[in-house]
Amino acid sequence: MMTDLVGWISAAILILTISRQVYTQWRTKSSEGISHWLFIGQVAASTGFVIYSVLVENWVFVVANAFILLTAVAGQWVYLRNKRRAAGASAASSKPD
């Protein structure tokens, strides 16, 4: 019981930390200083960890890694949206009147 509690608390902290980063990117509409590879790597790793966790029947990590995977997908979407907006704003500001 205590072992699972440690796992759930740790998973919640990680999910909240990553979610906060994605929220900050979304709120500020900026991906300044964020690597495109961060979310690509996170999606790949989380997918592997979900599969592994199912295979070993560790439900704490199945749930935690599934949420982390969703957060990574959301983070990638926000990253790409911010980059498109920045590129559009840059192109619009360089057009002559």
C-alpha positions in Angstrom: 0.0 0.0 0.0 2.8 2.5 0.9 4.7 1.6 -2.2 1.8 2.5 -4.4 1.2 5.7 -2.5 4.8 6.8 -3.2 4.2 6.0 -6.9 1.0 7.9 -7.1 2.4 11.0 -5.3 5.5 11.0 -7.5 3.4 10.6 -10.6 1.1 13.5 -9.6 4.1 15.8 -9.0 5.5 15.0 -12.4 2.2 15.4 -14.2 1.6 18.8 -12.4 5.1 20.0 -13.3 4.8 19.1 -17.0 1.2 20.4 -17.2 2.4 23.8 -15.7 5.0 24.1 -18.4 2.4 23.4 -21.1 -0.1 25.9 -19.5 2.6 28.6 -19.3 3.4 28.1 -23.0 -0.3 28.3 -23.9 -1.0 31.3 -21.7 2.0 33.3 -22.9 1.6 32.2 -26.5 5.4 31.7 -26.6 7.6 28.7 -26.9 10.7 30.7 -26.4 13.5 28.5 -25.0 11.5 25.3 -25.4 13.1 22.7 -27.7 10.9 21.0 -30.3 12.6 17.8 -29.3 11.4 18.0 -25.7 7.8 16.9 -26.6 8.8 14.5 -29.3 11.1 12.7 -26.9 8.4 12.8 -24.2 5.8 11.3 -26.5 8.2 8.5 -27.6 9.3 7.8 -24.0 5.8 7.9 -22.5 4.4 5.6 -25.2 7.1 3.1 -24.4 6.5 3.4 -20.7 2.7 2.9 -21.1 3.4 -0.3 -23.1 5.9 -1.5 -20.6 3.7 -0.7 -17.7 0.8 -2.6 -19.2 3.1 -5.6 -19.8 4.3 -5.7 -16.2 0.8 -4.8 -15.0 1.9 -1.8 -13.0 -1.3 0.3 -13.0 0.2 3.2 -11.2 2.6 3.7 -14.1 0.0 2.9 -16.7 -2.2 5.8 -15.5 0.7 8.1 -14.8 2.4 7.6 -18.1 -0.9 7.8 -20.0 -1.5 11.3 -18.5 2.1 12.3 -19.2 1.7 11.1 -22.8 -1.5 13.3 -23.1 0.4 16.2 -21.6 3.2 15.7 -24.1 0.8 15.7 -27.1 -0.8 18.9 -25.7 2.6 20.4 -25.3 3.6 19.6 -28.8 0.3 21.0 -30.1 0.8 24.3 -28.1 4.5 24.5 -29.3 3.5 24.1 -33.0 0.6 26.6 -32.6 3.0 29.2 -31.0 5.6 28.7 -33.7 3.0 29.2 -36.4 1.7 32.3 -34.8 5.2 33.7 -34.3 6.0 33.0 -38.0 2.7 34.6 -39.1 3.3 37.7 -37.0 6.8 38.0 -38.3 5.7 37.7 -41.9 2.9 40.2 -41.4 5.2 42.8 -39.8 7.7 42.5 -42.7 5.1 43.2 -45.4 5.2 46.7 -46.8 2.1 48.8 -46.4 
